[in-house]
Amino acid sequence: MKYVSTRDNSKDYSFEDVFIKGLADDGGLYVPKSLKKYNSEELSKLKNLSYNELSTDIINQFSSDFISKDELSSLVKKSYSAFREKEVVKITSIKDLKLLELFHGPTLAFKDVAMQFIGNLYEYYLSKNDKKLNIVVATSGDTGAAAIDAIKGKSNLNIFVLHPNNRISSVQRKLMTTVEEKNVFNIAIDGNFDDCQNIVKSMFSDLEFSKSINMSGVNSINWVRIIAQTVYYFYSYFKLGKEYISFSVPTGNFGDVFAGYLAKKMGLSIDKLIVATNENDILHRAISKGDYISKEVIETFSPSMDIQSASNFERLIYYINNSDSKITAHIMKKIKQNSYQIEKNNLEIIQKDFLSESCNEHETLEIIKKTYQENNMILDPHTAIGVGAANKLSFDNCVVLSTAHPCKFPDATNNAINMHEKLPQELQHVLDKEENFQVIKNNTEEVKKFIKSKT
């Protein structure tokens, strides 16, 4: 399979380019030049596969020029061996909704599903290439811990994680900053997540710098994250056995819900993808009325969604404009100038696949409270927003992606129900362990200087 950039599709790229570089040199995101679409007969052959077998089949469609199917199968098995659920994910119910629990990996968030695989894929790549890579990633809370867990201690790999200082939960931070391996570096930026993300993007765009340190990235813009996340849409669809189902996805950066869109483009019978946001509602405003104008980021109980610049939305822009990279590049300039309004015909195309809703802080806490009272189940605030969005839109046959374990957000659950879930026993040690991170001002050159000093 060949890949192109959303901003210039005149040049072809390999899976290796897409995986290792993460972001195209022109600032665009990678997408497949053409896409495998399963027919009904092929889908029926997939429905009885285990999670590992399904992952191998789907990922192989995108990576066969990079890794053999047998080697991929071994890598997938290794990646998911540490998950607390044998089938990686788990489906539960609350009233008329299904919850797809994605937090059974080592750092208790959906990011583990893709990140454990990516960590092992890096190791596979480096075993065949005499290189050293420096992974640089921005996190709004969960990505950083998942990436660190997947990459810590691996040979010829360093990881630098930028998080917004004092703007993620203490548990999210400690899962990152208490890791002792020498190849892990935590950077707290005096700013918000969008600032962290912009610093990482600007470092990728600085080709002299990024090449000098062999820089790679595992943010949600990395295509391998998207395809690994696509698997659980297929898996839950097959397990539920409905003709059509919809998914409600708590999202800030549009990566997880874009994975659902990819699954639909690959032939899965998905009705609607519900984009569920908190008060940082740029995606809700964009999808409901075409308003893609960012506002100031508001701190909430759901910090992983405190984002006003949804990077993966660029891929959707590319597809709804008939894969025209010139139009996409022009729109991305407008977005950078904060002046993009989605045209009516494009909005109608988006709304064939997507709906959206947002929940404010009060609503989020009330959903946590009501769910606990009626179901004796504690939801994390992001999942609560997914439930709230599905309920507001009154959807049947709807699966809510439960993206994180509630123990990571004690402030939210304490406010809602005056209690919180404890960390699993094997992670209790992070609460009292010494933290190690560097506070750096919101300045790209300062971050570059720090990274250079460690490579």
Secondary structure, DSSP 8 states (H G I E B T S, - for coil): --EEETTEEEEEE-HHHHHHH-S-TTS--EEESS-----HHHHHHHTT--HHHHHHHHHHHHHTTTS-HHHHHHHHHHHTTT-SSTTSSEEEEETTEEEEE---STTSBTHHHHHHHHHHHHHHHHHHS---EEEEEE-SSHHHHHHHHHHTT-TTEEEEEEEETT-S-HHHHHHHHT---TTEEEEEEES-HHHHHHHHHHHHH-HHHHHHTTEE--STTSHHHHHHHHHHHHHHHHHHT-SSEEEEEE-SSSHHHHHHHHHHHTT--EEEEEEEE-S--HHHHHHHH-EE--------S-GGG--S--TTHHHHHHHHTTT-HHHHHHHHHHHHTT-EE--HHHHHHHHHHEEEEE--HHHHHHHHHHHHHHHS----HHHHHHHHHHHHTT-SSEEEEE-B-GGG-HHHHHHHHS------GGGGGGGTS----EEEES-HHHHHHHHHHH-
